[in-house]
Amino acid sequence: MDAPAGDPALLARLATAYGAAFDPSVLLSYTLLHVYSDLPWYLREVGAPARETLPALAETWFGTAG
């Protein structure tokens, strides 16, 4: 989460550099299940979407559509 910090353009460039596409919902799952995950901190630092759903959160944090 630290590298792109919610910036869709930066995440897209990072994914392109790896030559892969990532599903936002999978990245959110990995983020939330990580042993050092801190959801309240992420919500404060990166922000939360207007719609309070996990799919909206995944798209906000890990979507590359911009």
Secondary structure, DSSP 4 states (H G I P E B T S, - for coil): -TTTTT-HHHHHHHHHHHT----HHHHHHHHHHSTT--HHHHHHHT---SS-SHHHHHHHHH----
